Amino acid sequence: MTPKARAIAVSAVVVAATVAGIVTLGSPTVQRQRRLDERRIADLRGIESAITVYWHRRHALPPDLATLSNEPGLRANTHDPEAGAAYDYERTGAEAYRLCAVFAFDSAAEATTRERAVASNWSHGAGRHCFDLRIPKEE
């Protein structure tokens, strides 16, 4: 095989591998959006944990996420990593509240079976989705 033919063959393999990778994993933009959705769920889980700690300290839900962010010893990302706006939070009862975020993808379509089993409480559609949560009962 001539050097020119070898270079063409190597280039063809590189192009084919790149196309296969994009088809399998999605474009860099799609991958970024998936990571952002994963970050949103991690943020909401962190907020849920911080709210639980706050409730056990004060026996009340925080009035807003800013109050939660100012509580000593609590750390929670309360803002969307892309838009920068605060996640939506609303008290819906003495021990119940709602957290909302805007997602790029439907988690059911994106997740593997194992991921669905682990994160079933955090399943969401594409677009704005709210999670109705409660302070866990002590056992």
N, C-alpha and C positions, 0 to 999 in steps of 0.2 A: 504494500500500500504506500502510495506516495505521501510525502508530508502534507501536501495540500488536501488530499483525500482524507488523511487522518484528522486534520484540523476541522474539516467539514463534518466528519463523523462525530467528533467530540462535541462540536457546537450543536449538532442535532440532538445528542444525548442530553446536553445541558438544557436546551430548550424544552425537550420532552419532560425532563424531570421538573422543571419550573412549572410547566403547564399542569402536570400531574399534582404537584404540591398545591397549586392554587385551587384546582378542582377539589382536592381532598380536604384541605384546610380552610379554604376561602382566601379572599384577597387580604392584603395587610389591613385594609379598612375594616373588613368583616372581623378579622381577628382582634383588632383594637376594640370594636364594639362589644365583642364577646367578653373581653377582659374587663371592660367598663361595667357590663352587667354583673359579672362576678364580684367586682368591687362594690357595686351597689348593694348586693345581698350581704356581703361581709359588713358593710357599713350599717345596714339595718339590723343585722344580728348584734353588732356592737352596741347600737342604740338600745335595742331590747335589753341587753345585759345591764347597761348603765341605768336604764329606767327601773329595772328590778332592784338594783342596789339603792338607788335614790328612794324608791318606795319603802324599802326596809329601814332606811335611815329616818325618813320623815313621815311614814305612814300616809303618804299622799303621792299622787302622780305629779310630775313637774308641769307647770303651766304651759311651758313651751320648750323647744330644744335649746334655746339660748340659755335658759336657766340650767338645764342639764349640763351644758358645756362649761358653765361657770362653777359647777359643783366641785369642790376640792377632791382630788383623787380619782375623779372619773374622766376617762378619755373616750370620746366617741366622735367619729367623723360624721358630722351632721349635715354636710353639704354634698350635693351631687358632684362627682369627680370631673364631669365634663361641663355641665351647665353652670356650676358654682352656686346654684340656688339651694336653699335649705330644703331638706326632705320635708314632706308634709307630715305633720303630727297633729293629732286631735284626740283629746280625752273624750271617751264615749261612756264612761261610767266611773265609779269610785276606784275600780281596779282594772278597767278596760280602756284600751286606746287603739288608735289606728295610725299606721305608718304607711306612707305612699311614696312611690318613686316612679320614674318614667324609664322603661326598659326598651332596648333596641330589638330584642328577640323574644320569642315565646320559649320559655324554659323547657316545656315538654318536647318541643321539636328539636331543641339543642342538646338535651341531656341524654346520657346513656342510661340504661336501666338502673345501674348501681347508683348513679348520681341522683336519679329521681327518687329512689328509696331513701337516700340520705337527706335530701333537701325537700321532701314532699311538703313540708310546712311553708316553704318559700317558693313554691311553684307560681309562675306568673305568665301572663300573656305579653305580647309586644305592646308598647304604649304605657299609659298610666295604669298602675295597679296598686291596690291598697291591701294591706294585711291587717286583719282585726286580731289584736293580741290582748292577753290578760296577764296580770301578775300571777306567777305560778303559786298554787296552793302549797303551803308547807305541810310536810308529812311527818 
